[in-house]
Amino acid sequence: MTSSEMQAFMDSSLPQVQRRIRFSLKRHIFHITGTVFIWFSFIIVALAFLSIVGDVFWKALPGLRLSLLTEVSTGMGGGLKNAIEGTLVLSIGSLLLAAPIGIAAGIYLSEFGSGIAGQSLRFLSDVLVGVPSIVLGYVGYITMVIYLGWQFSVAAGIITLTVMLLPYIARTTELALANIPQPVREAGYGIGAGEGTVILRILLPGALPAVMTGLFYALALSMGETAPLIYTAGWSNYMWNGQFTHQPIGYLTYVIWTFINEPFQEAHILAFAAAFLITLLVLGLILMGRWLMIRQLRKRGSYQ
């Protein structure tokens, strides 16, 4: 190749090289800008979270004493023993009712929900997610507290929370089962297992960590609710006597919602103490769910 041909080749390839350099420079600038924006957003969220938790902890600090866990509420003071017990009773009770129904619905949607019935169930589930919780509480008040005559009671509160949790558990279970590869199902059918055996002994154990994550999130959601319980569970300054109807019960979110509006400093401290306890409980459940999800991803990676 002569020098003139070499010069012509370089002149023709120079625009391509320049375009590549400009493209690489734009991509580098976009990468830096995106990284800065992501870190800035993370810092804003982290500061907001730490600010809220720190403020609640600081204002609840005068009330964080042993009597908070050993004494019941007395008017606008006392402890939170009855509210803590009521929160656990309502949340665990609603989870025990919602878990089998929601998991069964999720199994149906994942394995048999490709038809009109499955699409209708998904639509109704999405509608139920969008219904405000206070509306569910009002419906529970009309049907159970008034019509059935249960009055403010544990059963009314548990059933209302159960209806609220069902779509979350069903959708989580459906997604967990949908993530299991199709060859796993085919292998189960190939060894002669029926549909029930494949679902209960192959698919469900494999999806159990993700399903448990959904249950932990649902439990955290039920602990933070106030509106549906005001209409159904009422409030009580006493410990639960084991009666499911005609007996109200205390819970932590009622303390937060009611006591903070009182003009007494002791009531404010108790409200912030209840908020701090709820925050710890919800944070612990979310971290447990995250741990299960990370464990499942690592386990899946080791299999691959």
Buried (B, 14 or more C-beta within 10 A) or exposed (E): EEEEEEEEEEEEEEEEEEEEEEEEEEEEEEEEEEEEEEEEEEEEEEEEEEEEBEEBBEBBEBBBEEEBEEBBBEEBBBBBBBBBBBBBBBBBBBBEBBBEBBBEBBBBBBBEBEEEEBEEBBEEBEEBEEEEBBEBBBBBBEBBBEEEEBBBBBBBBBBBBBBBBBBBBBBBBBBBBEEBEEEEBEEBEEEEBEEEBBBEEBBBEBBEBBBBBBBBBBBBBBBBBBBBBBBBBBBBEEEBEEEBBEBBBBBBBBBBBBBBEBEEEBBBBBBBBBBBBBBEBBEEBBEBBEEBBEEBEEEEEEEE
